[in-house]
Amino acid sequence: GFPAPALYKQHAGPLQVATSTHNSPNPTDDAHTAPKDSVILPAYSTEDKYEDDPWNLPELQDNGLKWSELDTKGKVLRVLTASVKFILLVGFLYMFVCSLDVLSSAFQLVGGKAAGDIFQDNAVLSNPVAGLVIGVLVTLLVQSSSTSSSIVVSMVSSGLLEVQSAVPVIMGANIGTSVTNTIVAMMQAGDRNEFRRAFAGATVHDFFNWLSVLILLPLEAATGVLYKLTKIIIDSFNIQGGNNAPDLLNVITDPLTDAIIELDKNVISDIATGDPAARNKSLIKIWCKTEKITVRFPSDANCTTGALCWVEGNKTLTQINVTETINLERCNHIFVFANLPDLAVGLILLALSLLILCTCLILIVKLLNSMLKGQVAVVIKKVLNTDFPFPFGWVTGYIAIMVGAGMTFIVQSSSVFTSAITPLVGIGVISLERAYPLTLGSNIGTTTTAILAAMAAPGETLANSLQVALCHFFFNIAGILLWYPIPFTRIPIRLARALGNRTAKYRWFAALYLLLCFLLMPLTILGLSLAGWQVLVGVAVPIVVLAIFIIVVNLMQARCPQYLPSGLRDWDFLPRPLHSMAPWDRVVTSGMAFCGARCCCCCKCCQSTDDEEKGLQERKKSLEIYDNPVLTRDDEPQETSKETMKATQL
């Protein structure tokens, strides 16, 4: 052991890890005889060391007293605490759903007119690839596949777009709607394992949509299978118009969201269909109750056949009917009297909704972690993740698909349902294998809502509206048939798990994934499509061939490297940034550290002189804590210690 007074010395590198065993004959003795005041210094690794599989669901243990061990007071307190937590959970879920609705309205205010302008170019929409990326971008702008689908239906009904050209746009809308739960998953980046599971649970939806498009878009462009199938269904049945889709969740959320903002979504459809007057209209609804009246007055216009005409003096007059809109009652939302442009209101709501969304999500995760303990947690976990006994285990996944479809039909939004189960996947209540069929069911549920909405269309537009909705429905059915029935074909789960591992190791990669898949890649493809199909093919074909080559080589490196040339058995012949994320991680980490240091410097410059002196004194005290006892020599002179202290303080 060391004598206590000789252990401490100021050292110029207080964060250096002690590895020396000086003055100790047995290195193991140091671990047992080290003083209690020594500090365990923080590690610098960017990845935690896991002994177990990080994909295993965590055990939900109850560390408190059992119900039988509690007295009457304890039982009452436990019941009251659980009731309060449940009420808070329902309240936070309500605010979470409302914030998603307001977020969609904010995106429509910011980019709704731009979305209408994008849809206006019918020549570009005739290109299937361009139609696909336009569907992705427009749904990304308005944050609602229902809105983008309704725009497509309006264009088809008005004759500006054919149903066959609308099918790729619907596929793109299916992809764009999955970005919301991916954003929600990024709010759980604080815990590495939770982030791993949550991001995989969110992106399994992305991979399902992208892989389905990769197979079905070329098939549809070559054969028109979805168009022909839905055409046969429409022609075979005498379909009559009915009521609109029932308002279930909207009945609960509309009172709050309508008090914040109400939008006139017809403006976007009018811009897309080429109405010049809609360009000067605001998306913010001012008058909620209006009435249209027809006014008849005489005019000296030419008398047409069948019109009421008469002669008055030297003029022949005819009767003209003009429809006018009379405003009866103003809306009650908070922006009704605000003289602000749509962009300003959209940015305000965007910041507000994101703040509420993140806050509610964090609080929901905290509440679920505190509530899911003991026998209740065990029961919930078993019910959600246990399969039926053999030989009916395969039925469980299809029941989960039906549950997902039913829940999405109730909330009338696949984004809301998938965003709600994402934190549950993160904290380990729902496994990734169970979240996958629930997500597939949500895709089915959102199309059934669209079918019911199309059934309420007028008679002249009923057939086209219903055919577009059926194309969306059969696209998702075909995707499920491709990527679910056979366990080997459940590739989205494996891809999502690989992406979850990558983002858990390099958390900044999640933001890069969002930018690449939902913004940069669609914009690049759209630009190439505008340049012509020759340019698109000339650029895309070499990239696709290179991607296929890399995938094949990676598979052979993992499974049968002996069949590869010696130079291709690994990627070490390439520069390290081309086959490793570590160099990029150092660049990103250094950049973030630099920005953080500059921010700290700016904050310090704004402090007063007294605060600087106080901070300097605290810093002197804190440096004494990081003394490294192992690097001290008993025979070192006192002057050296004083000089080292001065250098450390400097």
TITOR-225764 format. One record per residue (C-alpha): x, z, y; residue number from 1; residue in one letter. Coordinates in steps of 0.5 Angstrom, whole numbers, plus 500, padded with zeros to 3 digits. Layout:
! TITOR-225764
    u    w    v  resi  resn
    X    Z    Y   NUM     A
...
//
This chain:
! TITOR-225764
    u    w    v  resi  resn
  500  500  500     1     G
  502  499  507     2     F
  502  505  512     3     P
  497  504  517     4     A
  500  504  524     5     P
  505  498  522     6     A
  499  494  520     7     L
  497  491  526     8     Y
  501  486  531     9     K
  498  481  536    10     Q
  499  474  533    11     H
  499  467  536    12     A
  494  464  531    13     G
  489  469  530    14     P
  485  465  526    15     L
  490  463  521    16     Q
  489  465  514    17     V
  493  470  511    18     A
  497  468  505    19     T
  503  472  505    20     S
  504  478  500    21     T
  510  481  504    22     H
  512  488  502    23     N
  508  488  496    24     S
  511  488  489    25     P
  504  486  486    26     N
  500  481  490    27     P
  494  484  487    28     T
  495  491  490    29     D
  494  488  497    30     D
  487  486  495    31     A
  485  493  493    32     H
  489  497  499    33     T
  488  492  505    34     A
  485  497  510    35     P
  478  497  512    36     K
  479  494  519    37     D
  481  487  517    38     S
  477  482  518    39     V
  475  476  513    40     I
  476  470  517    41     L
  471  464  517    42     P
  472  458  513    43     A
  473  451  515    44     Y
  470  447  509    45     S
  465  442  511    46     T
  461  443  504    47     E
  459  449  500    48     D
  462  451  493    49     K
  456  451  489    50     Y
  457  454  482    51     E
  450  452  480    52     D
  446  445  481    53     D
  444  445  488    54     P
  438  441  486    55     W
  435  447  481    56     N
  429  450  485    57     L
  431  457  487    58     P
  428  463  484    59     E
  423  466  488    60     L
  424  474  487    61     Q
  420  480  490    62     D
  425  485  492    63     N
  420  490  494    64     G
  415  495  491    65     L
  410  493  485    66     K
  403  494  487    67     W
  402  499  482    68     S
  408  503  485    69     E
  404  503  492    70     L
  400  509  495    71     D
  393  508  499    72     T
  397  507  505    73     K
  402  502  503    74     G
  397  498  499    75     K
  393  497  506    76     V
  399  495  510    77     L
  401  490  504    78     R
  394  487  505    79     V
  394  487  512    80     L
  401  484  513    81     T
  399  478  508    82     A
  392  477  512    83     S
  396  477  518    84     V
  401  472  515    85     K
  396  467  512    86     F
  392  467  519    87     I
  399  465  522    88     L
  400  460  517    89     L
  394  457  518    90     V
  395  457  526    91     G
  402  454  525    92     F
  399  449  521    93     L
  394  447  525    94     Y
  398  446  531    95     M
  403  442  527    96     F
  398  437  525    97     V
  395  437  533    98     C
  403  436  535    99     S
  403  430  530   100     L
  397  427  533   101     D
  400  428  540   102     V
  406  425  538   103     L
  403  419  536   104     S
  399  419  543   105     S
  406  420  547   106     A
  409  414  543   107     F
  403  409  544   108     Q
  404  411  552   109     L
  411  410  552   110     V
  411  403  547   111     G
  404  401  546   112     G
  404  395  551   113     K
  411  393  548   114     A
  407  393  541   115     A
  402  389  544   116     G
  407  384  547   117     D
  411  384  540   118     I
  404  382  536   119     F
  402  376  542   120     Q
  408  372  539   121     D
  404  368  533   122     N
  410  363  532   123     A
  414  369  530   124     V
  409  372  526   125     L
  408  366  521   126     S
  415  368  519   127     N
  414  373  513   128     P
  421  377  514   129     V
  420  377  522   130     A
  412  379  521   131     G
  415  385  516   132     L
  420  388  521   133     V
  415  387  527   134     I
  410  391  523   135     G
  416  396  522   136     V
  418  396  530   137     L
  410  397  532   138     V
  409  402  527   139     T
  415  406  530   140     L
  413  405  537   141     L
  406  407  536   142     V
  407  412  530   143     Q
  401  410  527   144     S
  400  405  521   145     S
  392  406  522   146     S
  393  403  530   147     T
  398  398  528   148     S
  393  396  522   149     S
  387  396  527   150     S
  391  391  532   151     I
  393  386  526   152     V
  385  386  524   153     V
  383  385  531   154     S
  388  379  531   155     M
  385  376  525   156     V
  378  377  527   157     S
  379  373  533   158     S
  383  368  530   159     G
  390  369  533   160     L
  393  371  526   161     L
  391  368  519   162     E
  390  373  513   163     V
  396  371  509   164     Q
  401  372  515   165     S
  398  379  516   166     A
  400  381  509   167     V
  408  382  511   168     P
  406  386  518   169     V
  402  391  513   170     I
  408  392  509   171     M
  412  393  515   172     G
  407  398  517   173     A
  407  402  511   174     N
  415  402  512   175     I
  414  405  519   176     G
  409  410  518   177     T
  414  414  513   178     S
  419  415  519   179     V
  415  422  521   180     T
  417  426  515   181     N
  424  424  515   182     T
  424  427  522   183     I
  421  433  520   184     V
  426  434  514   185     A
  432  434  520   186     M
  429  440  522   187     M
  431  444  516   188     Q
  438  442  517   189     A
  440  449  518   190     G
  441  451  511   191     D
  445  446  507   192     R
  441  446  500   193     N
  434  446  504   194     E
  436  440  508   195     F
  439  437  501   196     R
  432  438  498   197     R
  428  436  504   198     A
  431  430  506   199     F
  431  427  499   200     A
  423  429  499   201     G
  422  425  505   202     A
  426  419  504   203     T
  423  418  497   204     V
  418  415  501   205     H
  422  411  505   206     D
  426  408  498   207     F
  419  407  495   208     F
  417  403  501   209     N
  423  399  502   210     W
  424  397  494   211     L
  417  395  494   212     S
  418  390  500   213     V
  424  388  497   214     L
  420  385  490   215     I
  413  384  493   216     L
  415  380  500   217     L
  419  374  496   218     P
  413  374  491   219     L
  408  374  496   220     E
  412  369  500   221     A
  412  364  494   222     A
  406  365  491   223     T
  401  369  496   224     G
  399  373  490   225     V
  396  379  494   226     L
  392  374  499   227     Y
  389  370  493   228     K
  387  376  489   229     L
  384  380  495   230     T
  380  373  497   231     K
  377  373  490   232     I
  375  380  491   233     I
  372  378  498   234     I
  368  372  495   235     D
  366  375  489   236     S
  362  381  492   237     F
  357  381  497   238     N
  360  386  501   239     I
  355  389  506   240     Q
  358  393  512   241     G
  357  401  512   242     G
  359  407  516   243     N
  365  408  519   244     N
  370  413  515   245     A
  368  420  515   246     P
  371  425  520   247     D
  374  431  516   248     L
  380  433  519   249     L
  379  430  526   250     N
  373  434  527   251     V
  378  440  527   252     I
  383  437  531   253     T
  380  433  536   254     D
  378  439  541   255     P
  385  441  542   256     L
  388  434  542   257     T
  382  431  547   258     D
  383  437  552   259     A
  391  434  552   260     I
  390  427  552   261     I
  385  421  550   262     E
  387  414  550   263     L
  384  407  550   264     D
  387  404  544   265     K
  383  398  545   266     N
  388  396  551   267     V
  393  395  546   268     I
  389  390  542   269     S
  387  386  548   270     D
  394  385  550   271     I
  395  383  543   272     A
  389  378  543   273     T
  392  375  549   274     G
  387  378  555   275     D
  391  378  561   276     P
  386  383  565   277     A
  389  388  559   278     A
  396  388  562   279     R
  394  392  568   280     N
  390  397  565   281     K
  392  404  563   282     S
  392  407  556   283     L
  390  414  559   284     I
  382  414  558   285     K
  379  416  565   286     I
  372  415  563   287     W
  369  418  557   288     C
  362  416  558   289     K
  360  409  560   290     T
  354  404  560   291     E
  354  397  560   292     K
  348  393  564   293     I
  346  386  564   294     T
  345  384  571   295     V
  341  377  573   296     R
  342  373  579   297     F
  341  366  581   298     P
  347  361  582   299     S
  348  354  585   300     D
  352  353  578   301     A
  350  347  574   302     N
  344  348  570   303     C
  346  347  563   304     T
  341  346  557   305     T
  337  352  555   306     G
  338  355  562   307     A
  333  358  566   308     L
  333  353  573   309     C
  329  352  579   310     W
  329  348  585   311     V
  329  352  592   312     E
  330  348  598   313     G
  335  343  597   314     N
  339  347  592   315     K
  338  347  584   316     T
  339  354  582   317     L
  340  357  575   318     T
  340  364  572   319     Q
  347  368  571   320     I
  347  374  567   321     N
  353  378  568   322     V
  355  385  564   323     T
  358  391  568   324     E
  360  397  566   325     T
  358  403  570   326     I
  362  410  569   327     N
  358  416  568   328     L
  362  422  566   329     E
  370  423  566   330     R
  374  426  561   331     C
  376  433  560   332     N
  384  432  559   333     H
  389  435  563   334     I
  392  428  565   335     F
  385  425  568   336     V
  386  427  575   337     F
  394  426  575   338     A
  396  420  578   339     N
  402  418  574   340     L
  404  412  570   341     P
  403  411  563   342     D
  411  412  561   343     L
  411  418  565   344     A
  405  422  561   345     V
  408  419  555   346     G
  415  422  556   347     L
  412  429  558   348     I
  408  429  552   349     L
  413  426  547   350     L
  418  432  550   351     A
  412  437  549   352     L
  410  435  542   353     S
  417  435  539   354     L
  418  442  542   355     L
  411  444  539   356     I
  413  440  532   357     L
  420  444  531   358     C
  417  451  533   359     T
  411  450  528   360     C
  416  447  523   361     L
  421  453  523   362     I
  416  458  524   363     L
  412  455  518   364     I
  418  455  513   365     V
  420  462  515   366     K
  413  465  514   367     L
  413  461  507   368     L
  419  464  505   369     N
  417  471  507   370     S
  410  470  503   371     M
  412  466  497   372     L
  415  472  493   373     K
  413  476  487   374     G
  408  474  482   375     Q
  404  470  487   376     V
  410  465  488   377     A
  411  465  481   378     V
  404  462  479   379     V
  404  457  485   380     I
  411  455  483   381     K
  409  454  476   382     K
  402  451  477   383     V
  405  445  482   384     L
  411  444  478   385     N
  409  445  470   386     T
  407  439  466   387     D
  402  439  461   388     F
  404  440  454   389     P
  406  435  449   390     F
  403  430  448   391     P
  400  430  455   392     F
  406  431  459   393     G
  405  424  462   394     W
  398  425  465   395     V
  401  430  470   396     T
  404  425  475   397     G
  398  421  475   398     Y
  394  427  477   399     I
  399  429  482   400     A
  398  422  485   401     I
  390  423  485   402     M
  391  430  489   403     V
  396  426  494   404     G
  390  421  495   405     A
  385  426  496   406     G
  389  430  500   407     M
  391  424  505   408     T
  383  422  505   409     F
  381  429  507   410     I
  387  429  513   411     V
  386  422  514   412     Q
  394  421  515   413     S
  399  420  510   414     S
  404  422  516   415     S
  401  429  516   416     V
  400  430  509   417     F
  408  428  507   418     T
  410  432  513   419     S
  407  438  511   420     A
  410  438  504   421     I
  417  436  506   422     T
  418  443  508   423     P
  415  446  501   424     L
  420  441  498   425     V
  426  444  502   426     G
  425  451  501   427     I
  424  450  493   428     G
  416  451  492   429     V
  415  443  490   430     I
  420  440  486   431     S
  423  433  488   432     L
  420  430  481   433     E
  413  433  483   434     R
  413  431  491   435     A
  414  423  489   436     Y
  407  422  485   437     P
  404  426  491   438     L
  407  421  496   439     T
  405  415  492   440     L
  398  418  492   441     G
  398  419  500   442     S
  400  411  500   443     N
  393  410  496   444     I
  389  415  500   445     G
  391  412  507   446     T
  389  405  505   447     T
  382  408  502   448     T
  381  410  509   449     T
  383  404  512   450     A
  378  400  507   451     I
  372  405  509   452     L
  374  403  517   453     A
  374  396  515   454     A
  367  396  512   455     M
  364  399  519   456     A
  366  392  522   457     A
  361  387  525   458     P
  359  382  520   459     G
  363  376  523   460     E
  369  380  522   461     T
  368  384  516   462     L
  371  379  511   463     A
  377  379  514   464     N
  378  386  516   465     S
  376  388  509   466     L
  381  383  506   467     Q
  387  386  510   468     V
  385  393  508   469     A
  385  391  501   470     L
  392  387  501   471     C
  395  394  504   472     H
  391  397  498   473     F
  394  393  492   474     F
  401  393  495   475     F
  401  400  494   476     N
  398  399  487   477     I
  403  394  485   478     A
  409  399  488   479     G
  406  404  484   480     I
  406  400  478   481     L
  413  398  479   482     L
  417  404  480   483     W
  413  410  477   484     Y
  410  409  470   485     P
  416  408  466   486     I
  421  414  468   487     P
  427  409  468   488     F
  424  405  473   489     T
  423  411  478   490     R
  429  409  482   491     I
  427  412  489   492     P
  428  419  486   493     I
  435  418  484   494     R
  437  414  491   495     L
  433  420  495   496     A
  437  425  491   497     R
  444  421  492   498     A
  442  421  500   499     L
  440  428  500   500     G
  447  430  497   501     N
  450  425  502   502     R
  447  428  508   503     T
  448  435  506   504     A
  455  434  506   505     K
  455  430  512   506     Y
  449  432  516   507     R
  450  427  522   508     W
  449  422  517   509     F
  441  423  517   510     A
  441  421  524   511     A
  445  415  523   512     L
  440  413  517   513     Y
  434  414  522   514     L
  438  409  527   515     L
  440  404  522   516     L
  434  403  517   517     C
  428  404  522   518     F
  431  401  529   519     L
  438  397  528   520     L
  437  393  522   521     M
  429  391  524   522     P
  432  389  531   523     L
  438  385  528   524     T
  433  382  523   525     I
  428  380  528   526     L
  433  377  533   527     G
  436  373  527   528     L
  429  371  526   529     S
  427  369  533   530     L
  434  364  533   531     A
  431  360  527   532     G
  430  361  519   533     W
  437  357  519   534     Q
  441  362  522   535     V
  437  368  519   536     L
  439  365  512   537     V
  446  363  514   538     G
  447  371  516   539     V
  443  374  511   540     A
  445  371  504   541     V
  452  372  505   542     P
  451  380  507   543     I
  446  380  501   544     V
  451  377  496   545     V
  456  382  498   546     L
  451  388  497   547     A
  450  386  490   548     I
  457  385  489   549     F
  459  392  491   550     I
  453  395  487   551     I
  455  391  481   552     V
  462  394  482   553     V
  460  401  483   554     N
  456  401  477   555     L
  462  398  473   556     M
  467  403  476   557     Q
  462  409  473   558     A
  461  406  467   559     R
  465  401  464   560     C
  472  401  468   561     P
  476  397  463   562     Q
  472  391  464   563     Y
  474  390  471   564     L
  481  388  474   565     P
  486  393  475   566     S
  485  392  483   567     G
  477  393  482   568     L
  477  400  478   569     R
  477  403  485   570     D
  477  402  492   571     W
  483  405  494   572     D
  486  398  496   573     F
  481  398  502   574     L
  482  402  509   575     P
  480  409  508   576     R
  474  409  513   577     P
  471  403  509   578     L
  470  407  502   579     H
  470  414  505   580     S
  466  418  510   581     M
  471  423  511   582     A
  475  419  517   583     P
  468  418  520   584     W
  466  426  519   585     D
  473  428  523   586     R
  471  423  528   587     V
  464  425  529   588     V
  466  433  529   589     T
  472  432  534   590     S
  467  428  538   591     G
  462  434  538   592     M
  467  439  539   593     A
  470  436  545   594     F
  463  435  548   595     C
  462  442  546   596     G
  468  444  550   597     A
  467  440  556   598     R
  460  444  556   599     C
  463  451  555   600     C
  468  449  561   601     C
  462  447  566   602     C
  459  453  564   603     C
  465  457  565   604     K
  466  454  572   605     C
  459  456  574   606     C
  460  463  573   607     Q
  462  468  578   608     S
  469  471  579   609     T
  467  478  576   610     D
  464  474  570   611     D
  470  471  569   612     E
  474  478  569   613     E
  469  481  565   614     K
  470  475  560   615     G
  477  476  560   616     L
  477  483  558   617     Q
  472  482  552   618     E
  477  476  550   619     R
  483  481  550   620     K
  479  486  546   621     K
  476  481  541   622     S
  484  478  540   623     L
  486  485  537   624     E
  480  484  532   625     I
  484  478  529   626     Y
  491  481  528   627     D
  494  479  521   628     N
  496  485  518   629     P
  500  481  512   630     V
  505  478  517   631     L
  507  484  520   632     T
  514  487  519   633     R
  516  494  519   634     D
  523  493  522   635     D
  520  488  528   636     E
  522  491  535   637     P
  517  493  540   638     Q
  519  488  545   639     E
  517  482  540   640     T
  510  485  539   641     S
  509  486  547   642     K
  512  478  548   643     E
  507  476  542   644     T
  501  480  546   645     M
  503  476  552   646     K
  503  470  549   647     A
  496  471  545   648     T
  493  473  551   649     Q
  495  467  555   650     L
//
